[in-house]
């Protein structure tokens, strides 16, 4: 189901929550929240190298992404998908 939007799940396991971050219609990265403690960031330019981070930091990254693009006036999208367990 999560794979239908773009990048397949890699790294830490099936995502409970996924954020796909795009600028000007181009995919930039995917943030997967795996559980209450773990998340990963996968850059579209380096899909084979997921970066493991904690959940709080992952949510801060998504918020900073939105804020930065708002400040720069760049068209962007954050696609959010949540999975029931």
PDB file of N, CA, C and O in Angstrom:
ATOM      1  N   UNK A   1       0.820  -1.188   0.000  1.00  0.00           N
ATOM      2  CA  UNK A   1       0.000   0.000   0.000  1.00  0.00           C
ATOM      3  C   UNK A   1       0.869   1.260   0.000  1.00  0.00           C
ATOM      4  O   UNK A   1       0.619   2.159  -0.802  1.00  0.00           O
ATOM      5  N   UNK A   2       1.872   1.358   0.861  1.00  0.00           N
ATOM      6  CA  UNK A   2       2.728   2.537   0.884  1.00  0.00           C
ATOM      7  C   UNK A   2       3.565   2.659  -0.376  1.00  0.00           C
ATOM      8  O   UNK A   2       3.954   3.763  -0.758  1.00  0.00           O
ATOM      9  N   UNK A   3       3.843   1.544  -1.021  1.00  0.00           N
ATOM     10  CA  UNK A   3       4.670   1.569  -2.206  1.00  0.00           C
ATOM     11  C   UNK A   3       3.958   2.199  -3.392  1.00  0.00           C
ATOM     12  O   UNK A   3       4.616   2.621  -4.343  1.00  0.00           O
ATOM     13  N   UNK A   4       2.651   2.274  -3.362  1.00  0.00           N
ATOM     14  CA  UNK A   4       1.896   2.812  -4.489  1.00  0.00           C
ATOM     15  C   UNK A   4       2.222   4.278  -4.756  1.00  0.00           C
ATOM     16  O   UNK A   4       2.135   4.721  -5.901  1.00  0.00           O
ATOM     17  N   UNK A   5       2.595   5.041  -3.731  1.00  0.00           N
ATOM     18  CA  UNK A   5       2.873   6.458  -3.911  1.00  0.00           C
ATOM     19  C   UNK A   5       4.253   6.739  -4.479  1.00  0.00           C
ATOM     20  O   UNK A   5       4.487   7.830  -4.998  1.00  0.00           O
ATOM     21  N   UNK A   6       5.155   5.806  -4.396  1.00  0.00           N
ATOM     22  CA  UNK A   6       6.489   6.097  -4.914  1.00  0.00           C
ATOM     23  C   UNK A   6       7.534   5.135  -4.408  1.00  0.00           C
ATOM     24  O   UNK A   6       7.608   3.990  -4.854  1.00  0.00           O
ATOM     25  N   UNK A   7       8.341   5.601  -3.477  1.00  0.00           N
ATOM     26  CA  UNK A   7       9.490   4.844  -3.014  1.00  0.00           C
ATOM     27  C   UNK A   7       9.062   3.657  -2.152  1.00  0.00           C
ATOM     28  O   UNK A   7       8.210   3.802  -1.275  1.00  0.00           O
ATOM     29  N   UNK A   8       9.648   2.483  -2.397  1.00  0.00           N
ATOM     30  CA  UNK A   8       9.336   1.323  -1.561  1.00  0.00           C
ATOM     31  C   UNK A   8       9.926   1.476  -0.166  1.00  0.00           C
ATOM     32  O   UNK A   8      10.840   2.268   0.060  1.00  0.00           O
ATOM     33  N   UNK A   9       9.377   0.697   0.765  1.00  0.00           N
ATOM     34  CA  UNK A   9       9.909   0.716   2.124  1.00  0.00           C
ATOM     35  C   UNK A   9      11.279   0.047   2.133  1.00  0.00           C
ATOM     36  O   UNK A   9      11.464  -1.027   1.560  1.00  0.00           O
ATOM     37  N   UNK A  10      12.226   0.694   2.785  1.00  0.00           N
ATOM     38  CA  UNK A  10      13.563   0.123   2.937  1.00  0.00           C
ATOM     39  C   UNK A  10      14.010   0.345   4.365  1.00  0.00           C
ATOM     40  O   UNK A  10      13.510   1.239   5.048  1.00  0.00           O
ATOM     41  N   UNK A  11      14.937  -0.455   4.812  1.00  0.00           N
ATOM     42  CA  UNK A  11      15.569  -0.168   6.086  1.00  0.00           C
ATOM     43  C   UNK A  11      14.933  -0.847   7.270  1.00  0.00           C
ATOM     44  O   UNK A  11      15.045  -2.063   7.425  1.00  0.00           O
ATOM     45  N   UNK A  12      14.265  -0.080   8.108  1.00  0.00           N
ATOM     46  CA  UNK A  12      13.908  -0.521   9.449  1.00  0.00           C
ATOM     47  C   UNK A  12      12.653  -1.382   9.534  1.00  0.00           C
ATOM     48  O   UNK A  12      12.406  -1.974  10.585  1.00  0.00           O
ATOM     49  N   UNK A  13      11.869  -1.476   8.505  1.00  0.00           N
ATOM     50  CA  UNK A  13      10.645  -2.260   8.531  1.00  0.00           C
ATOM     51  C   UNK A  13       9.475  -1.464   7.999  1.00  0.00           C
ATOM     52  O   UNK A  13       9.634  -0.333   7.540  1.00  0.00           O
ATOM     53  N   UNK A  14       8.292  -2.065   8.063  1.00  0.00           N
ATOM     54  CA  UNK A  14       7.088  -1.430   7.542  1.00  0.00           C
ATOM     55  C   UNK A  14       6.786  -0.145   8.310  1.00  0.00           C
ATOM     56  O   UNK A  14       6.826  -0.118   9.540  1.00  0.00           O
ATOM     57  N   UNK A  15       6.490   0.896   7.581  1.00  0.00           N
ATOM     58  CA  UNK A  15       6.233   2.203   8.201  1.00  0.00           C
ATOM     59  C   UNK A  15       4.816   2.277   8.744  1.00  0.00           C
ATOM     60  O   UNK A  15       3.868   1.821   8.106  1.00  0.00           O
ATOM     61  N   UNK A  16       4.685   2.859   9.934  1.00  0.00           N
ATOM     62  CA  UNK A  16       3.373   3.169  10.479  1.00  0.00           C
ATOM     63  C   UNK A  16       2.867   4.488   9.914  1.00  0.00           C
ATOM     64  O   UNK A  16       1.664   4.718   9.792  1.00  0.00           O
ATOM     65  N   UNK A  17       3.818   5.343   9.576  1.00  0.00           N
ATOM     66  CA  UNK A  17       3.502   6.660   9.041  1.00  0.00           C
ATOM     67  C   UNK A  17       4.593   7.026   8.043  1.00  0.00           C
ATOM     68  O   UNK A  17       5.774   6.776   8.286  1.00  0.00           O
ATOM     69  N   UNK A  18       4.197   7.615   6.925  1.00  0.00           N
ATOM     70  CA  UNK A  18       5.165   7.969   5.876  1.00  0.00           C
ATOM     71  C   UNK A  18       4.902   9.383   5.391  1.00  0.00           C
ATOM     72  O   UNK A  18       3.759   9.796   5.195  1.00  0.00           O
ATOM     73  N   UNK A  19       6.001  10.119   5.203  1.00  0.00           N
ATOM     74  CA  UNK A  19       5.962  11.461   4.633  1.00  0.00           C
ATOM     75  C   UNK A  19       6.826  11.461   3.382  1.00  0.00           C
ATOM     76  O   UNK A  19       8.017  11.159   3.456  1.00  0.00           O
ATOM     77  N   UNK A  20       6.245  11.793   2.235  1.00  0.00           N
ATOM     78  CA  UNK A  20       7.008  11.947   1.000  1.00  0.00           C
ATOM     79  C   UNK A  20       7.132  13.433   0.728  1.00  0.00           C
ATOM     80  O   UNK A  20       6.123  14.122   0.580  1.00  0.00           O
ATOM     81  N   UNK A  21       8.363  13.940   0.659  1.00  0.00           N
ATOM     82  CA  UNK A  21       8.620  15.371   0.526  1.00  0.00           C
ATOM     83  C   UNK A  21       9.061  15.684  -0.900  1.00  0.00           C
ATOM     84  O   UNK A  21      10.023  15.110  -1.409  1.00  0.00           O
ATOM     85  N   UNK A  22       8.336  16.609  -1.534  1.00  0.00           N
ATOM     86  CA  UNK A  22       8.598  16.997  -2.925  1.00  0.00           C
ATOM     87  C   UNK A  22       8.768  18.503  -3.025  1.00  0.00           C
ATOM     88  O   UNK A  22       8.149  19.255  -2.272  1.00  0.00           O
ATOM     89  N   UNK A  23       9.613  18.946  -3.959  1.00  0.00           N
ATOM     90  CA  UNK A  23       9.764  20.361  -4.288  1.00  0.00           C
ATOM     91  C   UNK A  23       9.618  20.492  -5.798  1.00  0.00           C
ATOM     92  O   UNK A  23      10.249  19.755  -6.555  1.00  0.00           O
ATOM     93  N   UNK A  24       8.790  21.426  -6.229  1.00  0.00           N
ATOM     94  CA  UNK A  24       8.556  21.647  -7.663  1.00  0.00           C
ATOM     95  C   UNK A  24       8.195  20.354  -8.389  1.00  0.00           C
ATOM     96  O   UNK A  24       8.596  20.151  -9.535  1.00  0.00           O
ATOM     97  N   UNK A  25       7.447  19.488  -7.731  1.00  0.00           N
ATOM     98  CA  UNK A  25       7.030  18.241  -8.346  1.00  0.00           C
ATOM     99  C   UNK A  25       8.083  17.158  -8.394  1.00  0.00           C
ATOM    100  O   UNK A  25       7.824  16.074  -8.917  1.00  0.00           O
ATOM    101  N   UNK A  26       9.263  17.420  -7.861  1.00  0.00           N
ATOM    102  CA  UNK A  26      10.354  16.440  -7.839  1.00  0.00           C
ATOM    103  C   UNK A  26      10.485  15.839  -6.443  1.00  0.00           C
ATOM    104  O   UNK A  26      10.552  16.563  -5.449  1.00  0.00           O
ATOM    105  N   UNK A  27      10.521  14.516  -6.378  1.00  0.00           N
ATOM    106  CA  UNK A  27      10.695  13.847  -5.095  1.00  0.00           C
ATOM    107  C   UNK A  27      12.061  14.150  -4.511  1.00  0.00           C
ATOM    108  O   UNK A  27      13.067  14.133  -5.220  1.00  0.00           O
ATOM    109  N   UNK A  28      12.093  14.429  -3.211  1.00  0.00           N
ATOM    110  CA  UNK A  28      13.347  14.739  -2.531  1.00  0.00           C
ATOM    111  C   UNK A  28      13.728  13.632  -1.553  1.00  0.00           C
ATOM    112  O   UNK A  28      14.846  13.117  -1.584  1.00  0.00           O
ATOM    113  N   UNK A  29      12.776  13.272  -0.679  1.00  0.00           N
ATOM    114  CA  UNK A  29      13.065  12.207   0.281  1.00  0.00           C
ATOM    115  C   UNK A  29      11.779  11.640   0.852  1.00  0.00           C
ATOM    116  O   UNK A  29      10.690  12.178   0.650  1.00  0.00           O
ATOM    117  N   UNK A  30      11.938  10.533   1.573  1.00  0.00           N
ATOM    118  CA  UNK A  30      10.835   9.872   2.256  1.00  0.00           C
ATOM    119  C   UNK A  30      11.231   9.703   3.716  1.00  0.00           C
ATOM    120  O   UNK A  30      12.331   9.244   4.020  1.00  0.00           O
ATOM    121  N   UNK A  31      10.327  10.078   4.614  1.00  0.00           N
ATOM    122  CA  UNK A  31      10.526   9.885   6.050  1.00  0.00           C
ATOM    123  C   UNK A  31       9.532   8.827   6.496  1.00  0.00           C
ATOM    124  O   UNK A  31       8.322   9.018   6.372  1.00  0.00           O
ATOM    125  N   UNK A  32      10.029   7.718   7.011  1.00  0.00           N
ATOM    126  CA  UNK A  32       9.185   6.641   7.523  1.00  0.00           C
ATOM    127  C   UNK A  32       9.284   6.593   9.037  1.00  0.00           C
ATOM    128  O   UNK A  32      10.377   6.490   9.594  1.00  0.00           O
ATOM    129  N   UNK A  33       8.134   6.668   9.703  1.00  0.00           N
ATOM    130  CA  UNK A  33       8.048   6.459  11.150  1.00  0.00           C
ATOM    131  C   UNK A  33       7.751   4.974  11.327  1.00  0.00           C
ATOM    132  O   UNK A  33       6.692   4.498  10.918  1.00  0.00           O
ATOM    133  N   UNK A  34       8.679   4.245  11.935  1.00  0.00           N
ATOM    134  CA  UNK A  34       8.563   2.789  12.026  1.00  0.00           C
ATOM    135  C   UNK A  34       7.852   2.360  13.309  1.00  0.00           C
ATOM    136  O   UNK A  34       7.013   1.460  13.280  1.00  0.00           O
ATOM    137  N   UNK A  35       8.179   2.991  14.422  1.00  0.00           N
ATOM    138  CA  UNK A  35       7.520   2.706  15.694  1.00  0.00           C
ATOM    139  C   UNK A  35       7.647   3.946  16.580  1.00  0.00           C
ATOM    140  O   UNK A  35       7.962   5.027  16.084  1.00  0.00           O
ATOM    141  N   UNK A  36       7.406   3.802  17.873  1.00  0.00           N
ATOM    142  CA  UNK A  36       7.428   4.961  18.781  1.00  0.00           C
ATOM    143  C   UNK A  36       8.808   5.565  18.970  1.00  0.00           C
ATOM    144  O   UNK A  36       8.925   6.681  19.474  1.00  0.00           O
ATOM    145  N   UNK A  37       9.854   4.853  18.577  1.00  0.00           N
ATOM    146  CA  UNK A  37      11.219   5.327  18.801  1.00  0.00           C
ATOM    147  C   UNK A  37      12.040   5.504  17.531  1.00  0.00           C
ATOM    148  O   UNK A  37      12.931   6.352  17.491  1.00  0.00           O
ATOM    149  N   UNK A  38      11.760   4.727  16.502  1.00  0.00           N
ATOM    150  CA  UNK A  38      12.630   4.692  15.323  1.00  0.00           C
ATOM    151  C   UNK A  38      11.951   5.245  14.074  1.00  0.00           C
ATOM    152  O   UNK A  38      10.750   5.084  13.857  1.00  0.00           O
ATOM    153  N   UNK A  39      12.774   5.903  13.268  1.00  0.00           N
ATOM    154  CA  UNK A  39      12.330   6.420  11.976  1.00  0.00           C
ATOM    155  C   UNK A  39      13.513   6.333  11.012  1.00  0.00           C
ATOM    156  O   UNK A  39      14.650   6.099  11.421  1.00  0.00           O
ATOM    157  N   UNK A  40      13.223   6.526   9.731  1.00  0.00           N
ATOM    158  CA  UNK A  40      14.300   6.580   8.754  1.00  0.00           C
ATOM    159  C   UNK A  40      14.008   7.673   7.738  1.00  0.00           C
ATOM    160  O   UNK A  40      12.855   8.016   7.474  1.00  0.00           O
ATOM    161  N   UNK A  41      15.079   8.207   7.182  1.00  0.00           N
ATOM    162  CA  UNK A  41      15.001   9.167   6.087  1.00  0.00           C
ATOM    163  C   UNK A  41      15.750   8.546   4.917  1.00  0.00           C
ATOM    164  O   UNK A  41      16.887   8.097   5.057  1.00  0.00           O
ATOM    165  N   UNK A  42      15.095   8.526   3.764  1.00  0.00           N
ATOM    166  CA  UNK A  42      15.716   8.008   2.555  1.00  0.00           C
ATOM    167  C   UNK A  42      15.675   9.113   1.504  1.00  0.00           C
ATOM    168  O   UNK A  42      14.603   9.528   1.064  1.00  0.00           O
ATOM    169  N   UNK A  43      16.846   9.579   1.113  1.00  0.00           N
ATOM    170  CA  UNK A  43      16.952  10.580   0.051  1.00  0.00           C
ATOM    171  C   UNK A  43      16.733   9.893  -1.292  1.00  0.00           C
ATOM    172  O   UNK A  43      17.274   8.814  -1.531  1.00  0.00           O
ATOM    173  N   UNK A  44      15.947  10.505  -2.163  1.00  0.00           N
ATOM    174  CA  UNK A  44      15.704   9.907  -3.473  1.00  0.00           C
ATOM    175  C   UNK A  44      17.009   9.739  -4.257  1.00  0.00           C
ATOM    176  O   UNK A  44      17.128   8.821  -5.069  1.00  0.00           O
ATOM    177  N   UNK A  45      17.977  10.611  -4.022  1.00  0.00           N
ATOM    178  CA  UNK A  45      19.268  10.515  -4.711  1.00  0.00           C
ATOM    179  C   UNK A  45      20.111   9.340  -4.210  1.00  0.00           C
ATOM    180  O   UNK A  45      21.011   8.881  -4.913  1.00  0.00           O
ATOM    181  N   UNK A  46      19.826   8.852  -2.999  1.00  0.00           N
ATOM    182  CA  UNK A  46      20.583   7.736  -2.405  1.00  0.00           C
ATOM    183  C   UNK A  46      19.621   6.697  -1.815  1.00  0.00           C
ATOM    184  O   UNK A  46      19.627   6.476  -0.604  1.00  0.00           O
ATOM    185  N   UNK A  47      18.808   6.069  -2.640  1.00  0.00           N
ATOM    186  CA  UNK A  47      17.756   5.190  -2.119  1.00  0.00           C
ATOM    187  C   UNK A  47      18.257   3.948  -1.389  1.00  0.00           C
ATOM    188  O   UNK A  47      17.505   3.348  -0.621  1.00  0.00           O
ATOM    189  N   UNK A  48      19.494   3.553  -1.607  1.00  0.00           N
ATOM    190  CA  UNK A  48      20.016   2.352  -0.958  1.00  0.00           C
ATOM    191  C   UNK A  48      20.655   2.620   0.402  1.00  0.00           C
ATOM    192  O   UNK A  48      21.206   1.707   1.017  1.00  0.00           O
ATOM    193  N   UNK A  49      20.587   3.867   0.878  1.00  0.00           N
ATOM    194  CA  UNK A  49      21.238   4.237   2.132  1.00  0.00           C
ATOM    195  C   UNK A  49      20.281   4.952   3.082  1.00  0.00           C
ATOM    196  O   UNK A  49      20.396   6.163   3.276  1.00  0.00           O
ATOM    197  N   UNK A  50      19.330   4.215   3.682  1.00  0.00           N
ATOM    198  CA  UNK A  50      18.425   4.855   4.640  1.00  0.00           C
ATOM    199  C   UNK A  50      19.185   5.299   5.891  1.00  0.00           C
ATOM    200  O   UNK A  50      20.091   4.610   6.359  1.00  0.00           O
ATOM    201  N   UNK A  51      18.805   6.441   6.414  1.00  0.00           N
ATOM    202  CA  UNK A  51      19.417   6.975   7.627  1.00  0.00           C
ATOM    203  C   UNK A  51      18.459   6.769   8.794  1.00  0.00           C
ATOM    204  O   UNK A  51      17.324   7.245   8.758  1.00  0.00           O
ATOM    205  N   UNK A  52      18.906   6.067   9.821  1.00  0.00           N
ATOM    206  CA  UNK A  52      18.066   5.831  10.991  1.00  0.00           C
ATOM    207  C   UNK A  52      18.173   7.023  11.941  1.00  0.00           C
ATOM    208  O   UNK A  52      19.271   7.471  12.271  1.00  0.00           O
ATOM    209  N   UNK A  53      17.028   7.527  12.372  1.00  0.00           N
ATOM    210  CA  UNK A  53      16.969   8.622  13.343  1.00  0.00           C
ATOM    211  C   UNK A  53      15.820   8.347  14.310  1.00  0.00           C
ATOM    212  O   UNK A  53      15.008   7.450  14.081  1.00  0.00           O
ATOM    213  N   UNK A  54      15.756   9.126  15.396  1.00  0.00           N
ATOM    214  CA  UNK A  54      14.637   8.932  16.317  1.00  0.00           C
ATOM    215  C   UNK A  54      13.399   9.655  15.785  1.00  0.00           C
ATOM    216  O   UNK A  54      13.497  10.531  14.926  1.00  0.00           O
ATOM    217  N   UNK A  55      12.251   9.277  16.302  1.00  0.00           N
ATOM    218  CA  UNK A  55      10.970   9.782  15.805  1.00  0.00           C
ATOM    219  C   UNK A  55      10.848  11.293  15.989  1.00  0.00           C
ATOM    220  O   UNK A  55      10.389  11.988  15.083  1.00  0.00           O
ATOM    221  N   UNK A  56      11.249  11.802  17.137  1.00  0.00           N
ATOM    222  CA  UNK A  56      11.149  13.249  17.377  1.00  0.00           C
ATOM    223  C   UNK A  56      11.937  14.035  16.336  1.00  0.00           C
ATOM    224  O   UNK A  56      11.457  15.036  15.804  1.00  0.00           O
ATOM    225  N   UNK A  57      13.140  13.574  16.053  1.00  0.00           N
ATOM    226  CA  UNK A  57      13.993  14.247  15.067  1.00  0.00           C
ATOM    227  C   UNK A  57      13.379  14.162  13.659  1.00  0.00           C
ATOM    228  O   UNK A  57      13.471  15.111  12.881  1.00  0.00           O
ATOM    229  N   UNK A  58      12.761  13.035  13.345  1.00  0.00           N
ATOM    230  CA  UNK A  58      12.107  12.872  12.042  1.00  0.00           C
ATOM    231  C   UNK A  58      10.961  13.870  11.881  1.00  0.00           C
ATOM    232  O   UNK A  58      10.812  14.483  10.824  1.00  0.00           O
ATOM    233  N   UNK A  59      10.163  14.029  12.916  1.00  0.00           N
ATOM    234  CA  UNK A  59       9.046  14.990  12.848  1.00  0.00           C
ATOM    235  C   UNK A  59       9.570  16.432  12.768  1.00  0.00           C
ATOM    236  O   UNK A  59       8.985  17.269  12.081  1.00  0.00           O
ATOM    237  N   UNK A  60      10.661  16.715  13.464  1.00  0.00           N
ATOM    238  CA  UNK A  60      11.288  18.041  13.363  1.00  0.00           C
ATOM    239  C   UNK A  60      11.776  18.299  11.939  1.00  0.00           C
ATOM    240  O   UNK A  60      11.653  19.413  11.430  1.00  0.00           O
ATOM    241  N   UNK A  61      12.327  17.274  11.301  1.00  0.00           N
ATOM    242  CA  UNK A  61      12.811  17.397   9.929  1.00  0.00           C
ATOM    243  C   UNK A  61      11.660  17.754   8.981  1.00  0.00           C
ATOM    244  O   UNK A  61      11.799  18.649   8.147  1.00  0.00           O
ATOM    245  N   UNK A  62      10.536  17.062   9.106  1.00  0.00           N
ATOM    246  CA  UNK A  62       9.376  17.341   8.245  1.00  0.00           C
ATOM    247  C   UNK A  62       8.870  18.763   8.488  1.00  0.00           C
ATOM    248  O   UNK A  62       8.562  19.477   7.534  1.00  0.00           O
ATOM    249  N   UNK A  63       8.781  19.183   9.749  1.00  0.00           N
ATOM    250  CA  UNK A  63       8.339  20.547  10.071  1.00  0.00           C
ATOM    251  C   UNK A  63       9.306  21.587   9.520  1.00  0.00           C
ATOM    252  O   UNK A  63       8.876  22.612   8.991  1.00  0.00           O
ATOM    253  N   UNK A  64      10.609  21.333   9.638  1.00  0.00           N
ATOM    254  CA  UNK A  64      11.615  22.263   9.116  1.00  0.00           C
ATOM    255  C   UNK A  64      11.541  22.335   7.594  1.00  0.00           C
ATOM    256  O   UNK A  64      11.718  23.408   7.017  1.00  0.00           O
ATOM    257  N   UNK A  65      11.283  21.216   6.945  1.00  0.00           N
ATOM    258  CA  UNK A  65      11.122  21.162   5.493  1.00  0.00           C
ATOM    259  C   UNK A  65       9.993  22.101   5.054  1.00  0.00           C
ATOM    260  O   UNK A  65      10.154  22.903   4.134  1.00  0.00           O
ATOM    261  N   UNK A  66       8.854  21.982   5.731  1.00  0.00           N
ATOM    262  CA  UNK A  66       7.711  22.843   5.405  1.00  0.00           C
ATOM    263  C   UNK A  66       8.063  24.315   5.610  1.00  0.00           C
ATOM    264  O   UNK A  66       7.810  25.145   4.737  1.00  0.00           O
ATOM    265  N   UNK A  67       8.639  24.630   6.746  1.00  0.00           N
ATOM    266  CA  UNK A  67       8.971  26.015   7.093  1.00  0.00           C
ATOM    267  C   UNK A  67       9.968  26.612   6.105  1.00  0.00           C
ATOM    268  O   UNK A  67       9.791  27.742   5.650  1.00  0.00           O
ATOM    269  N   UNK A  68      10.995  25.872   5.776  1.00  0.00           N
ATOM    270  CA  UNK A  68      12.013  26.362   4.832  1.00  0.00           C
ATOM    271  C   UNK A  68      11.399  26.688   3.478  1.00  0.00           C
ATOM    272  O   UNK A  68      11.662  27.747   2.909  1.00  0.00           O
ATOM    273  N   UNK A  69      10.584  25.781   2.968  1.00  0.00           N
ATOM    274  CA  UNK A  69       9.977  26.009   1.659  1.00  0.00           C
ATOM    275  C   UNK A  69       8.951  27.130   1.689  1.00  0.00           C
ATOM    276  O   UNK A  69       8.790  27.847   0.701  1.00  0.00           O
ATOM    277  N   UNK A  70       8.252  27.293   2.814  1.00  0.00           N
ATOM    278  CA  UNK A  70       7.352  28.445   2.960  1.00  0.00           C
ATOM    279  C   UNK A  70       8.140  29.748   2.929  1.00  0.00           C
ATOM    280  O   UNK A  70       7.748  30.698   2.251  1.00  0.00           O
ATOM    281  N   UNK A  71       9.248  29.796   3.660  1.00  0.00           N
ATOM    282  CA  UNK A  71      10.064  31.011   3.716  1.00  0.00           C
ATOM    283  C   UNK A  71      10.661  31.350   2.356  1.00  0.00           C
ATOM    284  O   UNK A  71      10.780  32.524   2.004  1.00  0.00           O
ATOM    285  N   UNK A  72      11.039  30.326   1.586  1.00  0.00           N
ATOM    286  CA  UNK A  72      11.635  30.551   0.269  1.00  0.00           C
ATOM    287  C   UNK A  72      10.589  30.752  -0.823  1.00  0.00           C
ATOM    288  O   UNK A  72      10.921  31.105  -1.954  1.00  0.00           O
ATOM    289  N   UNK A  73       9.335  30.526  -0.479  1.00  0.00           N
ATOM    290  CA  UNK A  73       8.274  30.671  -1.459  1.00  0.00           C
ATOM    291  C   UNK A  73       8.309  29.616  -2.547  1.00  0.00           C
ATOM    292  O   UNK A  73       7.812  29.847  -3.649  1.00  0.00           O
ATOM    293  N   UNK A  74       8.886  28.470  -2.256  1.00  0.00           N
ATOM    294  CA  UNK A  74       8.977  27.387  -3.233  1.00  0.00           C
ATOM    295  C   UNK A  74       7.718  26.524  -3.170  1.00  0.00           C
ATOM    296  O   UNK A  74       7.201  26.240  -2.089  1.00  0.00           O
ATOM    297  N   UNK A  75       7.231  26.109  -4.347  1.00  0.00           N
ATOM    298  CA  UNK A  75       6.112  25.164  -4.335  1.00  0.00           C
ATOM    299  C   UNK A  75       6.599  23.805  -3.822  1.00  0.00           C
ATOM    300  O   UNK A  75       7.600  23.273  -4.302  1.00  0.00           O
ATOM    301  N   UNK A  76       5.891  23.263  -2.859  1.00  0.00           N
ATOM    302  CA  UNK A  76       6.288  21.974  -2.277  1.00  0.00           C
ATOM    303  C   UNK A  76       5.052  21.203  -1.889  1.00  0.00           C
ATOM    304  O   UNK A  76       3.956  21.758  -1.808  1.00  0.00           O
ATOM    305  N   UNK A  77       5.235  19.908  -1.646  1.00  0.00           N
ATOM    306  CA  UNK A  77       4.159  19.061  -1.152  1.00  0.00           C
ATOM    307  C   UNK A  77       4.725  18.101  -0.117  1.00  0.00           C
ATOM    308  O   UNK A  77       5.867  17.652  -0.212  1.00  0.00           O
ATOM    309  N   UNK A  78       3.898  17.803   0.867  1.00  0.00           N
ATOM    310  CA  UNK A  78       4.201  16.756   1.830  1.00  0.00           C
ATOM    311  C   UNK A  78       3.041  15.781   1.766  1.00  0.00           C
ATOM    312  O   UNK A  78       1.929  16.092   2.194  1.00  0.00           O
ATOM    313  N   UNK A  79       3.307  14.606   1.231  1.00  0.00           N
ATOM    314  CA  UNK A  79       2.286  13.555   1.179  1.00  0.00           C
ATOM    315  C   UNK A  79       2.421  12.736   2.447  1.00  0.00           C
ATOM    316  O   UNK A  79       3.494  12.208   2.739  1.00  0.00           O
ATOM    317  N   UNK A  80       1.333  12.626   3.203  1.00  0.00           N
ATOM    318  CA  UNK A  80       1.374  11.886   4.460  1.00  0.00           C
ATOM    319  C   UNK A  80       0.433  10.701   4.357  1.00  0.00           C
ATOM    320  O   UNK A  80      -0.710  10.831   3.917  1.00  0.00           O
ATOM    321  N   UNK A  81       0.926   9.559   4.763  1.00  0.00           N
ATOM    322  CA  UNK A  81       0.098   8.354   4.787  1.00  0.00           C
ATOM    323  C   UNK A  81       0.301   7.684   6.138  1.00  0.00           C
ATOM    324  O   UNK A  81       1.422   7.564   6.631  1.00  0.00           O
ATOM    325  N   UNK A  82      -0.813   7.249   6.725  1.00  0.00           N
ATOM    326  CA  UNK A  82      -0.736   6.568   8.015  1.00  0.00           C
ATOM    327  C   UNK A  82      -1.305   5.165   7.839  1.00  0.00           C
ATOM    328  O   UNK A  82      -2.306   4.967   7.150  1.00  0.00           O
ATOM    329  N   UNK A  83      -0.658   4.209   8.466  1.00  0.00           N
ATOM    330  CA  UNK A  83      -1.063   2.811   8.351  1.00  0.00           C
ATOM    331  C   UNK A  83      -1.606   2.325   9.689  1.00  0.00           C
ATOM    332  O   UNK A  83      -1.021   2.577  10.743  1.00  0.00           O
ATOM    333  N   UNK A  84      -2.715   1.637   9.627  1.00  0.00           N
ATOM    334  CA  UNK A  84      -3.295   1.038  10.839  1.00  0.00           C
ATOM    335  C   UNK A  84      -2.559  -0.255  11.177  1.00  0.00           C
ATOM    336  O   UNK A  84      -2.184  -1.024  10.292  1.00  0.00           O
ATOM    337  N   UNK A  85      -2.359  -0.480  12.477  1.00  0.00           N
ATOM    338  CA  UNK A  85      -1.665  -1.697  12.889  1.00  0.00           C
ATOM    339  C   UNK A  85      -2.631  -2.660  13.513  1.00  0.00           C
ATOM    340  O   UNK A  85      -2.236  -3.750  13.927  1.00  0.00           O
TER     341      UNK A  85
END
